[in-house]
Amino acid sequence: MGLFQSKVVRPKELHRLTYVIVGAGAFGASTALYIIRKYPSAKIYLIDRTSLPYEGAASWDWNKVIRADYTTIRYMQLALEALEQWREDPLYKSFYHQSGLAWEARSLWGGIHADASYQDVCQVFYNQSSGWAEATKALHEVIKTAVAEGVEYVKADVKKVLFDENGSVTGVCTDKGESFLASHTILATGAMTANILADSAPKRPEIQLGGRMVAAAICSAMVNLSEEDAKYFRQGPVFVNDLDHVIGGSLPPNSDNQLKVYRDQSFKNTIFHEASGQEISVPPSKPSYGQWDLTPGMKNELLSSFEGIFGEKSRDWELVNYRICWDAVTPTQDPIICEHPHAKNLFLVTGGSFHGYKFLPIIGKYAVAMMEGTLDPELTKIWAWDRENEGEAHEGMFPTREMADV
């Protein structure tokens, strides 16, 4: 239970409270929308570094995979719930494309992936109900809707969480020295979570993330297709190939005739945080995390994934719009959605682990339930600050190598 017993605020009380949500990615935006819809008289600040969702964050992207294919029933149920909203809710459905998702396939869709790398694979998995979403556009729409319904969007760079004399959290402070005070402070800060906690309470080791969550990155790129090629490849699915030398996937062309490929093999960027005396992984301090500055090694890995997915079809294509995508990854790829056990009134809604975006339509509902004390016990257990580690859901997602070595 931590150092103290946290008072559970009942739902009938939440409408009178003030919320500061740091991070306007999928988790933060969804949480803001659900709070304002359930408690219209609550005061809610949604804070991010730019006037639109921060381009360095994992939620910003041309497109994201939307699927319900999980190895656990609980996550499959959550993903199916989200998928229903992607298909039916007017807020989301115009951004969703049900292309289907294939895990290695050869003869379908006119032979799009006929000469991909298959090694000894003889059977493949194909889910017609999955697809992809126009990620940034959908996220922008959620934020616009939340603001229209009463959320105040603030452009600011939050540096620290504020504590009172009892160690409880009272809000946040920005790089300009401006304070936003709140009864509930919610960190939906993704890859910057460890850094913010370290800067906020460097002499309190119990506040720090430790190995619970690590800032990690994967790489992606785009191909500009001709109108004819785009029409051909648009009939295909999201395609995932996890063979050893490929480890990646592709998404069908978007409205700009751009086809995306990504590498599902992460890395971290470890630094020594002097004030707290610990090593943590943080994105580079360059603007937008230096996300457009890929090394030759990163580009070569992407090329290996690209060729393993499309084979000979990729020989004449040029990869463009290279990007490094940063997210917060937990050892089991479960998010952390809980009140901090050692910092009253501080809540974490983060840890997307490169698969959290699909839950944009629903994750805020579960964040509100967590703050109300009504979250399902099973989810409370697997989303807790401290929980059992029964093995990784996707071993390539938790970083074991350094950015500098790629």
Buried (B, 14 or more C-beta within 10 A) or exposed (E): EBEEEBEEBEBEEBEEBBBBBBBBBBBBBBBBBBBBBBBEEBBBBBBBBBEBBBBBBBBBBBBBBBBBBBEEEEBBEBBEBBBBBBBEEEBBBEBBBBBBBBBBBBEBBEEBBBBBBBEEBEEBEBBEBBBBBBBBBBBBBBBBBBBEEBBBBBEBEBBBBBBEEEBBBBBBBBEEEEEBBBBBBBBBBBBBBBBBBBBBBBEBEEBBBBEBBBBBBBBBBBBBBEEEBBEBBBEBBBBBBBBEEBBBBBBBBBEEBBBBBBBBBBBBBBBEBEEBEBEBBBBBEEEBBBBEEBBEBBBEBBBBBBBBBBBEBBEEBEBEEBBBBBBBBBBBBBBBBBBBBBBBBBBBBBBBBBBBBBBBBBBBBBBBBBBBBEBEEEBBEBBBBEBEEEEBBBEBBBBEEEBEEB
